[in-house]
Amino acid sequence: MKKTKNIRVLLSAYQCGPGMGSVSQIGWEWYQRLSKVCQITLLTHIRNREALEASGIPLEGSTVIFIDTEWFAGPLYRFASFCFPRSEHPRFLIASLDFFVYDWLAVRKASHLLKSGQNWDIVHEVTPVSPMAATRLYKLGIPLVLGPWNGAMASPTTFPEIMKAESKWLYPLRNFGRVIDLLLGSTRNAALILTATKSTLAGISEGNRSKCRFLLENGVDLNLFQFQEWPSVPSDSNPLHILFVGRLLPFKGVSMLLEALKAVSFPVQLTVVGDGPERLNLERLTTEFGISEKVEFTGNLPLNEIGKIMQKAHVFCLPSVRESGGAVLLEAMAVGRPVIAIDFGGPAEIVDDGVGVKLPATGKADVVQGLIKQFESVRQQPEVWKVRGQEGRTRVENNYSWDAKIARAIEYYRELIGSKT
């Protein structure tokens, strides 16, 4: 990548820190990778401080400024947790109101820095990755980049038993973000909006779509997720190894995966990596279905261990019925593993027949039968699935690695500030 240290970027990452969750990881990747090629001033929440300091911040050539809203965020999160002890997404929606307090304080801090003589060429808000995150950072008078955003996705109507557990009724409140955006003028005053999916683009007001560019919010660290040749083909003496990685929540569809395993007659081994409020229920189902010897729950694992576990799998399965992104699919593809997902949301735009299979989002029974069919296909057509894994790796290298993503962002920065760079 061309040396671009003369580009000064004010980077706002409300969520930012390694090992703190997928969105926080996104914020960290932007900060640590842009710091290598730009002059970065990072604005981030004080709750990220411990993880960031453990990672050696401030990184060379960068400055880190913490914004403290814990006086508001703490009570708000406790209230949300009390109201929705099992459903993580409603909790998240309510707790996310803290962002607007953070943004108000971040704009105040940045304005004071401008008055004291500091300046930037670009202001880029990278997290949250939701169109709900309307910001006032444009008031600094510097070209504002928003995103990549991923959101504005409708809820599926064909999985009522699953979405009921996720308090589906609360999802329309996401539209409240559009009202906030209209009032604050975030998208209206942005110079560039990065959108990850077609749904996200469709959710942007028509008058602002001309300033939108596609860029997936997720990226893959190819050093952590290294390609490995496919394992020995599954057979009667070598179980088909299936892998799931993710938060254990109702909409992730792991219960459907367990039902499929219950109906499979050939040797199979499922590894479930992750934790969450649904874990006890899933462990109970595993016992009820009589498949305890076929399923291993590992709990949460660091990224470097996840990459190694992926290398042992024949196929990666994400039966999530409402997945806006799909970073874990890209990570499995980077390792060279074919993927199975639901034809809805983010996975619908990542997965095709070249890298795996999309199951129709037509209901629970159809998904379970589809999983059984595809597991049988892996055994019967191993060469087809092996080639899909190889193609996945190629696509990630060309389009979804963090190096490719940051290079694209730098191009966008240059377009906005023109001959200055």
VOPAGU-2260 file (C-alpha; in pm, 1 decimal, decimal comma):
REM VOPAGU-2260
SITE   aa  ch    i         X         Y         Z
SITE  MET   A    0       0,0       0,0       0,0
SITE  LYS   A    1     127,7     347,7     -87,4
SITE  LYS   A    2     256,9     542,5     212,6
SITE  THR   A    3     -18,4     785,4     314,2
SITE  LYS   A    4      87,5     915,3     655,5
SITE  ASN   A    5       3,8    1268,4     537,3
SITE  ILE   A    6    -368,7    1184,9     563,0
SITE  ARG   A    7    -497,1    1293,5     903,1
SITE  VAL   A    8    -803,4    1101,1    1020,7
SITE  LEU   A    9   -1029,9    1157,5    1318,0
SITE  LEU   A   10   -1158,9     804,9    1374,9
SITE  SER   A   11   -1467,4     761,5    1590,3
SITE  ALA   A   12   -1509,4     401,4    1709,9
SITE  TYR   A   13   -1767,5     376,7    1987,6
SITE  GLN   A   14   -1694,6       2,6    2002,3
SITE  CYS   A   15   -1324,0     -70,6    1972,6
SITE  GLY   A   16   -1105,4    -338,2    2124,4
SITE  PRO   A   17    -957,6    -679,2    2043,4
SITE  GLY   A   18   -1138,5    -979,9    2184,5
SITE  MET   A   19   -1443,7    -779,1    2291,9
SITE  GLY   A   20   -1692,1    -900,9    2031,8
SITE  SER   A   21   -1736,7    -875,1    1658,0
SITE  VAL   A   22   -1818,8    -503,1    1629,9
SITE  SER   A   23   -1548,2    -403,5    1878,5
SITE  GLN   A   24   -1304,9    -612,2    1674,8
SITE  ILE   A   25   -1407,2    -415,6    1365,1
SITE  GLY   A   26   -1330,5     -89,4    1544,2
SITE  TRP   A   27    -992,8    -223,2    1656,5
SITE  GLU   A   28    -900,4    -341,6    1308,3
SITE  TRP   A   29    -975,7      -0,6    1159,8
SITE  TYR   A   30    -769,1     175,7    1425,1
SITE  GLN   A   31    -464,2     -50,2    1427,2
SITE  ARG   A   32    -448,1     -86,1    1048,3
SITE  LEU   A   33    -514,4     277,7     958,8
SITE  SER   A   34    -250,8     381,5    1215,1
SITE  LYS   A   35      11,6     219,5     993,6
SITE  VAL   A   36     -69,0     442,6     697,2
SITE  CYS   A   37    -243,0     753,9     834,9
SITE  GLN   A   38    -214,3     997,6    1124,5
SITE  ILE   A   39    -495,7     878,7    1350,4
SITE  THR   A   40    -678,9    1043,2    1637,1
SITE  LEU   A   41    -907,1     780,1    1787,6
SITE  LEU   A   42   -1222,9     873,6    1974,8
SITE  THR   A   43   -1363,8     575,6    2164,4
SITE  HIS   A   44   -1566,7     485,3    2471,7
SITE  ILE   A   45   -1388,5     454,8    2803,6
SITE  ARG   A   46   -1522,1      99,5    2852,5
SITE  ASN   A   47   -1273,5      -6,2    2581,5
SITE  ARG   A   48    -976,3     131,9    2773,9
SITE  GLU   A   49    -859,2    -184,8    2947,7
SITE  ALA   A   50    -853,0    -396,1    2629,8
SITE  LEU   A   51    -689,0    -119,0    2428,7
SITE  GLU   A   52    -419,1     -50,2    2686,6
SITE  ALA   A   53    -344,1    -422,7    2705,2
SITE  SER   A   54    -283,6    -404,1    2328,6
SITE  GLY   A   55     -25,5    -127,8    2362,8
SITE  ILE   A   56    -210,3     190,3    2278,7
SITE  PRO   A   57    -150,0     450,8    2168,7
SITE  LEU   A   58      -7,0     291,8    1857,3
SITE  GLU   A   59     281,3     471,2    1689,0
SITE  GLY   A   60     177,3     798,3    1530,4
SITE  SER   A   61    -169,7     796,2    1685,6
SITE  THR   A   62    -357,2     962,2    1969,5
SITE  VAL   A   63    -637,8     803,0    2171,7
SITE  ILE   A   64    -913,2    1001,2    2344,9
SITE  PHE   A   65   -1163,2     827,6    2573,1
SITE  ILE   A   66   -1522,6     942,6    2610,2
SITE  ASP   A   67   -1689,7     856,1    2942,1
SITE  THR   A   68   -2067,4     801,0    2952,0
SITE  GLU   A   69   -2075,4     524,9    3213,4
SITE  TRP   A   70   -2291,2     741,3    3440,1
SITE  PHE   A   71   -2566,3     695,0    3176,6
SITE  ALA   A   72   -2471,2     366,9    3006,4
SITE  GLY   A   73   -2447,1     154,6    3323,6
SITE  PRO   A   74   -2801,4     214,8    3455,5
SITE  LEU   A   75   -2942,7     191,6    3101,9
SITE  TYR   A   76   -2785,9    -149,8    3042,2
SITE  ARG   A   77   -2903,2    -281,6    3377,8
SITE  PHE   A   78   -3257,2    -170,7    3294,9
SITE  ALA   A   79   -3242,6    -341,5    2953,0
SITE  SER   A   80   -3104,9    -661,1    3107,4
SITE  PHE   A   81   -3384,3    -667,5    3364,0
SITE  CYS   A   82   -3651,8    -628,0    3094,8
SITE  PHE   A   83   -3500,2    -879,5    2850,2
SITE  PRO   A   84   -3288,2   -1137,3    3037,7
SITE  ARG   A   85   -3292,1   -1392,9    2751,3
SITE  SER   A   86   -3313,1   -1180,9    2436,6
SITE  GLU   A   87   -2984,7   -1010,4    2355,2
SITE  HIS   A   88   -3097,7    -798,6    2061,7
SITE  PRO   A   89   -3372,1    -608,1    2248,7
SITE  ARG   A   90   -3118,0    -548,9    2524,3
SITE  PHE   A   91   -2876,1    -416,6    2266,9
SITE  LEU   A   92   -3135,4    -184,5    2109,2
SITE  ILE   A   93   -3217,4     -20,1    2440,0
SITE  ALA   A   94   -2857,2      -0,2    2559,4
SITE  SER   A   95   -2758,0     153,9    2224,6
SITE  LEU   A   96   -2924,1     480,5    2325,8
SITE  ASP   A   97   -2599,8     549,0    2510,5
SITE  PHE   A   98   -2433,9     608,7    2174,1
SITE  PHE   A   99   -2608,1     943,9    2131,6
SITE  VAL   A  100   -2465,5    1066,5    2462,7
SITE  TYR   A  101   -2121,6     944,5    2353,6
SITE  ASP   A  102   -2157,7    1123,0    2018,1
SITE  TRP   A  103   -2257,5    1451,4    2180,7
SITE  LEU   A  104   -1951,8    1441,5    2407,3
SITE  ALA   A  105   -1724,7    1330,2    2121,3
SITE  VAL   A  106   -1829,0    1626,9    1907,1
SITE  ARG   A  107   -1765,6    1862,9    2198,5
SITE  LYS   A  108   -1418,3    1717,9    2254,4
SITE  ALA   A  109   -1324,5    1728,6    1885,4
SITE  SER   A  110   -1450,3    2089,2    1857,9
SITE  HIS   A  111   -1225,9    2191,9    2147,2
SITE  LEU   A  112    -929,4    2025,5    1976,8
SITE  LEU   A  113   -1002,2    2211,6    1652,8
SITE  LYS   A  114   -1013,3    2543,2    1839,1
SITE  SER   A  115    -677,8    2460,4    1999,2
SITE  GLY   A  116    -515,3    2421,5    1656,2
SITE  GLN   A  117    -551,2    2050,3    1575,5
SITE  ASN   A  118    -701,5    1956,9    1241,3
SITE  TRP   A  119    -794,0    1654,7    1027,4
SITE  ASP   A  120    -853,5    1583,8     660,0
SITE  ILE   A  121   -1118,9    1316,5     716,9
SITE  VAL   A  122   -1362,6    1229,0     993,9
SITE  HIS   A  123   -1464,2     861,1     982,2
SITE  GLU   A  124   -1718,4     695,9    1210,6
SITE  VAL   A  125   -1657,4     319,3    1185,1
SITE  THR   A  126   -1862,0     184,5    1477,4
SITE  PRO   A  127   -2143,9     129,0    1550,5
SITE  VAL   A  128   -2202,5     -40,3    1215,4
SITE  SER   A  129   -2571,9      48,4    1212,7
SITE  PRO   A  130   -2762,7     318,6    1022,4
SITE  MET   A  131   -2922,6     393,6    1360,1
SITE  ALA   A  132   -2594,9     553,5    1468,1
SITE  ALA   A  133   -2675,8     906,7    1355,5
SITE  THR   A  134   -2387,8    1139,3    1437,6
SITE  ARG   A  135   -2325,5    1514,0    1462,5
SITE  LEU   A  136   -1958,3    1485,4    1369,4
SITE  TYR   A  137   -2027,6    1662,8    1038,6
SITE  LYS   A  138   -2054,2    1983,9    1245,9
SITE  LEU   A  139   -1673,8    1984,5    1258,6
SITE  GLY   A  140   -1678,9    2103,5     897,0
SITE  ILE   A  141   -1453,3    1820,6     775,6
SITE  PRO   A  142   -1558,1    1555,3     515,7
SITE  LEU   A  143   -1746,0    1286,1     709,7
SITE  VAL   A  144   -1734,4     916,5     614,9
SITE  LEU   A  145   -1996,8     687,8     770,2
SITE  GLY   A  146   -1968,8     311,3     791,8
SITE  PRO   A  147   -1942,1      56,6     659,2
SITE  TRP   A  148   -2299,2      25,0     782,3
SITE  ASN   A  149   -2494,5    -295,9     796,4
SITE  GLY   A  150   -2858,7    -282,8     890,5
SITE  ALA   A  151   -3208,2    -184,3     776,6
SITE  MET   A  152   -3284,9    -554,3     735,3
SITE  ALA   A  153   -3641,4    -681,0     775,8
SITE  SER   A  154   -3717,9    -970,8    1008,3
SITE  PRO   A  155   -3811,4   -1307,2     851,8
SITE  THR   A  156   -4177,5   -1407,9     875,3
SITE  THR   A  157   -4118,6   -1779,6     816,6
SITE  PHE   A  158   -3957,3   -1861,1    1153,4
SITE  PRO   A  159   -4219,4   -1740,0    1404,7
SITE  GLU   A  160   -4118,2   -1985,8    1677,3
SITE  ILE   A  161   -3759,7   -1862,2    1665,9
SITE  MET   A  162   -3825,0   -1489,9    1626,4
SITE  LYS   A  163   -4077,3   -1496,1    1912,2
SITE  ALA   A  164   -3791,5   -1576,4    2147,6
SITE  GLU   A  165   -3607,0   -1273,8    2009,1
SITE  SER   A  166   -3887,5   -1025,9    2094,2
SITE  LYS   A  167   -3953,1    -957,7    1727,6
SITE  TRP   A  168   -4205,9    -689,7    1816,2
SITE  LEU   A  169   -3921,3    -462,4    1924,6
SITE  TYR   A  170   -3741,9    -462,8    1588,3
SITE  PRO   A  171   -3962,9    -191,4    1430,0
SITE  LEU   A  172   -3819,2      44,8    1690,9
SITE  ARG   A  173   -3507,9      42,5    1472,1
SITE  ASN   A  174   -3702,2     285,2    1251,8
SITE  PHE   A  175   -3659,7     533,1    1536,8
SITE  GLY   A  176   -3304,4     565,3    1408,7
SITE  ARG   A  177   -3436,2     717,1    1086,5
SITE  VAL   A  178   -3616,9     984,0    1282,3
SITE  ILE   A  179   -3299,4    1063,0    1478,4
SITE  ASP   A  180   -3102,0    1076,2    1153,7
SITE  LEU   A  181   -3356,2    1314,5    1003,0
SITE  LEU   A  182   -3334,3    1540,6    1307,9
SITE  LEU   A  183   -2954,0    1531,8    1337,1
SITE  GLY   A  184   -2883,1    1540,6     962,8
SITE  SER   A  185   -2620,6    1265,0     975,0
SITE  THR   A  186   -2661,4    1106,2     629,0
SITE  ARG   A  187   -2775,0    1435,9     479,9
SITE  ASN   A  188   -2446,4    1602,3     572,4
SITE  ALA   A  189   -2210,2    1306,3     521,9
SITE  ALA   A  190   -1960,3    1319,8     236,8
SITE  LEU   A  191   -1955,8     941,6     189,9
SITE  ILE   A  192   -2165,3     651,7     322,0
SITE  LEU   A  193   -2023,6     299,3     307,2
SITE  THR   A  194   -2295,4      32,1     289,2
SITE  ALA   A  195   -2237,5    -340,9     331,8
SITE  THR   A  196   -2553,5    -491,3     184,0
SITE  LYS   A  197   -2836,9    -421,1     -57,7
SITE  SER   A  198   -3074,9    -397,2     237,7
SITE  THR   A  199   -2862,2    -126,4     394,3
SITE  LEU   A  200   -2849,3      70,8      71,4
SITE  ALA   A  201   -3226,1      42,1      31,3
SITE  GLY   A  202   -3266,8     179,9     382,7
SITE  ILE   A  203   -3080,5     500,4     294,8
SITE  SER   A  204   -3308,2     782,0     177,2
SITE  GLU   A  205   -3315,2     803,5    -201,4
SITE  GLY   A  206   -3167,5    1151,1    -205,0
SITE  ASN   A  207   -2852,7    1030,4     -26,4
SITE  ARG   A  208   -2785,9     707,7    -218,6
SITE  SER   A  209   -2562,5     882,3    -471,9
SITE  LYS   A  210   -2299,7     927,3    -199,8
SITE  CYS   A  211   -2307,4     556,1    -104,2
SITE  ARG   A  212   -2036,9     302,4    -191,9
SITE  PHE   A  213   -2035,2     -70,4    -120,3
SITE  LEU   A  214   -1787,0    -197,8     137,0
SITE  LEU   A  215   -1849,0    -494,5     363,6
SITE  GLU   A  216   -1825,1    -406,4     732,4
SITE  ASN   A  217   -1641,5    -730,1     807,0
SITE  GLY   A  218   -1286,6    -820,6     712,0
SITE  VAL   A  219   -1062,6   -1121,2     761,3
SITE  ASP   A  220    -716,4   -1131,5     914,3
SITE  LEU   A  221    -542,2   -1378,6     683,8
SITE  ASN   A  222    -267,3   -1433,8     940,5
SITE  LEU   A  223    -520,6   -1572,1    1188,8
SITE  PHE   A  224    -733,6   -1760,2     936,7
SITE  GLN   A  225    -484,7   -1946,8     722,2
SITE  PHE   A  226    -572,8   -2181,1     440,9
SITE  GLN   A  227    -549,6   -2550,8     519,2
SITE  GLU   A  228    -617,0   -2841,1     284,1
SITE  TRP   A  229    -948,9   -3017,5     337,2
SITE  PRO   A  230    -937,5   -3302,5     595,0
SITE  SER   A  231    -962,0   -3668,6     495,7
SITE  VAL   A  232   -1299,5   -3729,9     333,9
SITE  PRO   A  233   -1583,6   -3822,2     570,6
SITE  SER   A  234   -1672,4   -4191,4     578,3
SITE  ASP   A  235   -1807,2   -4460,8     808,3
SITE  SER   A  236   -1474,7   -4459,2     990,8
SITE  ASN   A  237   -1412,9   -4081,7     968,7
SITE  PRO   A  238   -1705,1   -3869,7    1100,5
SITE  LEU   A  239   -1826,8   -3568,2     906,1
SITE  HIS   A  240   -1700,9   -3273,5    1110,5
SITE  ILE   A  241   -1942,5   -2977,9    1117,9
SITE  LEU   A  242   -1858,1   -2647,4    1285,7
SITE  PHE   A  243   -2068,7   -2360,0    1417,6
SITE  VAL   A  244   -1919,0   -2041,3    1563,2
SITE  GLY   A  245   -2124,4   -1758,3    1709,1
SITE  ARG   A  246   -2327,4   -1619,6    1995,4
SITE  LEU   A  247   -2572,9   -1874,8    2126,3
SITE  LEU   A  248   -2897,9   -1688,8    2069,2
SITE  PRO   A  249   -3234,9   -1820,3    1943,9
SITE  PHE   A  250   -3211,6   -1662,1    1597,6
SITE  LYS   A  251   -2873,8   -1823,8    1530,9
SITE  GLY   A  252   -3065,1   -2146,1    1454,0
SITE  VAL   A  253   -2841,9   -2392,6    1637,5
SITE  SER   A  254   -3153,4   -2579,0    1756,0
SITE  MET   A  255   -3228,2   -2661,1    1389,1
SITE  LEU   A  256   -2874,4   -2787,1    1349,2
SITE  LEU   A  257   -2925,0   -3020,5    1645,2
SITE  GLU   A  258   -3252,0   -3148,5    1498,7
SITE  ALA   A  259   -3074,1   -3228,2    1174,0
SITE  LEU   A  260   -2803,2   -3420,1    1358,6
SITE  LYS   A  261   -3070,5   -3620,2    1537,9
SITE  ALA   A  262   -3198,1   -3747,2    1200,0
SITE  VAL   A  263   -2855,4   -3825,5    1050,1
SITE  SER   A  264   -2766,0   -4195,4    1045,0
SITE  PHE   A  265   -2398,3   -4173,8     946,4
SITE  PRO   A  266   -2104,2   -4075,7    1172,8
SITE  VAL   A  267   -2099,8   -3703,2    1241,6
SITE  GLN   A  268   -1936,8   -3464,5    1489,8
SITE  LEU   A  269   -2057,6   -3112,1    1561,2
SITE  THR   A  270   -1845,3   -2852,4    1740,5
SITE  VAL   A  271   -2030,4   -2547,1    1874,4
SITE  VAL   A  272   -1798,6   -2256,6    1956,1
SITE  GLY   A  273   -1948,0   -1966,0    2146,6
SITE  ASP   A  274   -2160,5   -1882,0    2444,4
SITE  GLY   A  275   -2480,0   -1699,2    2525,7
SITE  PRO   A  276   -2819,3   -1716,7    2695,1
SITE  GLU   A  277   -2936,0   -2003,9    2471,7
SITE  ARG   A  278   -2656,1   -2240,9    2570,9
SITE  LEU   A  279   -2837,4   -2421,4    2853,8
SITE  ASN   A  280   -3139,4   -2481,3    2630,1
SITE  LEU   A  281   -2918,8   -2617,4    2351,7
SITE  GLU   A  282   -2735,4   -2850,0    2590,2
SITE  ARG   A  283   -3073,1   -2971,8    2715,1
SITE  LEU   A  284   -3188,0   -3041,9    2357,5
SITE  THR   A  285   -2864,8   -3228,4    2287,7
SITE  THR   A  286   -2939,7   -3461,1    2578,3
SITE  GLU   A  287   -3306,4   -3501,2    2483,6
SITE  PHE   A  288   -3215,6   -3587,8    2124,0
SITE  GLY   A  289   -2965,4   -3849,4    2240,4
SITE  ILE   A  290   -2676,5   -3691,9    2049,3
SITE  SER   A  291   -2454,4   -3579,3    2337,6
SITE  GLU   A  292   -2164,9   -3792,7    2209,7
SITE  LYS   A  293   -2188,6   -3615,7    1871,7
SITE  VAL   A  294   -2183,7   -3256,3    1999,6
SITE  GLU   A  295   -1915,0   -3056,0    2179,2
SITE  PHE   A  296   -1980,1   -2711,8    2330,1
SITE  THR   A  297   -1648,1   -2530,8    2373,1
SITE  GLY   A  298   -1767,3   -2193,2    2499,9
SITE  ASN   A  299   -1594,3   -1877,7    2380,3
SITE  LEU   A  300   -1247,4   -1910,6    2228,5
SITE  PRO   A  301    -989,7   -1654,4    2108,1
SITE  LEU   A  302    -971,0   -1587,5    1735,6
SITE  ASN   A  303    -641,7   -1769,4    1686,1
SITE  GLU   A  304    -791,6   -2089,7    1828,3
SITE  ILE   A  305   -1106,6   -2056,5    1617,6
SITE  GLY   A  306    -898,3   -2051,8    1302,3
SITE  LYS   A  307    -730,8   -2378,1    1402,9
SITE  ILE   A  308   -1063,8   -2545,5    1483,1
SITE  MET   A  309   -1198,1   -2438,5    1143,8
SITE  GLN   A  310    -908,4   -2617,9     979,9
SITE  LYS   A  311   -1029,5   -2946,0    1128,8
SITE  ALA   A  312   -1385,4   -2912,7     996,2
SITE  HIS   A  313   -1525,9   -3048,5     669,8
SITE  VAL   A  314   -1798,3   -2784,4     649,2
SITE  PHE   A  315   -1896,9   -2469,6     833,0
SITE  CYS   A  316   -2265,7   -2415,8     911,0
SITE  LEU   A  317   -2439,4   -2091,7    1009,1
SITE  PRO   A  318   -2816,4   -2161,7    1019,9
SITE  SER   A  319   -2895,2   -1809,3    1143,3
SITE  VAL   A  320   -3238,1   -1684,9    1034,9
SITE  ARG   A  321   -3157,0   -1315,4    1081,7
SITE  GLU   A  322   -2791,1   -1242,1    1015,0
SITE  SER   A  323   -2713,9    -891,4     896,3
SITE  GLY   A  324   -2344,3    -961,2     836,9
SITE  GLY   A  325   -2163,1   -1292,0     821,2
SITE  ALA   A  326   -1802,4   -1234,4     927,6
SITE  VAL   A  327   -1770,2   -1590,5    1052,8
SITE  LEU   A  328   -1861,9   -1720,5     705,9
SITE  LEU   A  329   -1575,9   -1519,5     557,5
SITE  GLU   A  330   -1336,2   -1654,7     819,8
SITE  ALA   A  331   -1435,5   -2013,3     738,8
SITE  MET   A  332   -1395,8   -1940,8     368,2
SITE  ALA   A  333   -1048,8   -1797,9     435,1
SITE  VAL   A  334    -947,8   -2129,5     593,9
SITE  GLY   A  335   -1074,7   -2306,3     283,0
SITE  ARG   A  336   -1394,5   -2450,7     424,8
SITE  PRO   A  337   -1720,6   -2467,1     230,3
SITE  VAL   A  338   -2015,2   -2303,0     403,4
SITE  ILE   A  339   -2385,4   -2363,7     455,8
SITE  ALA   A  340   -2612,7   -2071,4     546,6
SITE  ILE   A  341   -2970,5   -1943,8     518,8
SITE  ASP   A  342   -3073,5   -1743,5     212,7
SITE  PHE   A  343   -3155,0   -1430,0     409,4
SITE  GLY   A  344   -2972,9   -1111,9     509,3
SITE  GLY   A  345   -2595,5   -1079,7     484,0
SITE  PRO   A  346   -2522,0   -1449,3     415,2
SITE  ALA   A  347   -2746,5   -1433,3     108,7
SITE  GLU   A  348   -2498,6   -1188,6     -47,0
SITE  ILE   A  349   -2184,9   -1378,4      56,9
SITE  VAL   A  350   -2274,2   -1739,8     -20,1
SITE  ASP   A  351   -2344,8   -1893,4    -358,4
SITE  ASP   A  352   -2293,2   -2232,6    -518,4
SITE  GLY   A  353   -1927,8   -2152,9    -577,4
SITE  VAL   A  354   -1841,5   -2149,0    -206,6
SITE  GLY   A  355   -2122,9   -2348,4     -47,0
SITE  VAL   A  356   -2500,6   -2375,6     -27,3
SITE  LYS   A  357   -2779,8   -2138,7      74,9
SITE  LEU   A  358   -3085,5   -2304,3     225,8
SITE  PRO   A  359   -3424,0   -2144,7     143,8
SITE  ALA   A  360   -3556,5   -1929,9     428,0
SITE  THR   A  361   -3898,1   -2094,4     404,4
SITE  GLY   A  362   -3935,6   -2228,2     755,7
SITE  LYS   A  363   -3783,4   -2443,5    1026,6
SITE  ALA   A  364   -3884,5   -2782,4     881,4
SITE  ASP   A  365   -3739,9   -2693,1     540,2
SITE  VAL   A  366   -3410,5   -2580,6     694,7
SITE  VAL   A  367   -3375,0   -2900,5     898,6
SITE  GLN   A  368   -3438,7   -3114,7     590,3
SITE  GLY   A  369   -3203,2   -2897,1     388,5
SITE  LEU   A  370   -2925,8   -2943,7     643,8
SITE  ILE   A  371   -2969,5   -3321,7     637,8
SITE  LYS   A  372   -2955,6   -3320,5     257,5
SITE  GLN   A  373   -2639,9   -3109,4     243,2
SITE  PHE   A  374   -2460,3   -3313,2     509,0
SITE  GLU   A  375   -2531,2   -3621,8     297,7
SITE  SER   A  376   -2401,6   -3433,1      -7,1
SITE  VAL   A  377   -2067,8   -3361,2     164,0
SITE  ARG   A  378   -2022,1   -3736,5     212,7
SITE  GLN   A  379   -2134,9   -3829,7    -137,5
SITE  GLN   A  380   -1958,3   -3550,5    -329,6
SITE  PRO   A  381   -1649,1   -3460,8    -126,9
SITE  GLU   A  382   -1455,0   -3325,4    -427,5
SITE  VAL   A  383   -1733,0   -3074,1    -502,3
SITE  TRP   A  384   -1722,3   -2943,5    -146,8
SITE  LYS   A  385   -1344,4   -2937,9    -140,3
SITE  VAL   A  386   -1340,6   -2715,4    -450,7
SITE  ARG   A  387   -1597,2   -2485,8    -290,1
SITE  GLY   A  388   -1361,4   -2439,1       1,9
SITE  GLN   A  389   -1074,1   -2350,3    -228,8
SITE  GLU   A  390   -1288,5   -2095,9    -414,0
SITE  GLY   A  391   -1388,1   -1940,9     -82,1
SITE  ARG   A  392   -1026,6   -1876,6       4,2
SITE  THR   A  393    -965,4   -1708,5    -331,3
SITE  ARG   A  394   -1262,5   -1476,8    -286,1
SITE  VAL   A  395   -1157,3   -1373,4      61,6
SITE  GLU   A  396    -803,5   -1294,3     -54,0
SITE  ASN   A  397    -932,5   -1081,6    -341,8
SITE  ASN   A  398   -1224,1    -904,3    -177,0
SITE  TYR   A  399   -1264,0    -955,6     196,6
SITE  SER   A  400    -923,0    -939,0     362,2
SITE  TRP   A  401    -852,5    -642,8     589,6
SITE  ASP   A  402    -564,9    -538,1     363,6
SITE  ALA   A  403    -800,0    -513,6      65,3
SITE  LYS   A  404   -1057,1    -329,2     272,8
SITE  ILE   A  405    -818,9     -66,1     411,9
SITE  ALA   A  406    -672,0      -8,2      65,6
SITE  ARG   A  407   -1022,2      63,8     -64,6
SITE  ALA   A  408   -1086,7     304,9     223,8
SITE  ILE   A  409    -767,8     496,4     147,1
SITE  GLU   A  410    -885,1     534,4    -213,6
SITE  TYR   A  411   -1210,1     682,9     -86,8
SITE  TYR   A  412   -1021,7     921,9     142,4
SITE  ARG   A  413    -812,8    1042,6    -149,3
SITE  GLU   A  414   -1120,8    1102,5    -360,1
SITE  LEU   A  415   -1269,0    1321,3     -87,2
SITE  ILE   A  416    -961,6    1533,8     -20,2
SITE  GLY   A  417    -839,9    1541,0    -381,6
SITE  SER   A  418    -498,9    1675,9    -468,0
SITE  LYS   A  419    -405,3    1729,7    -102,9
SITE  THR   A  420    -263,9    1375,8     -88,1
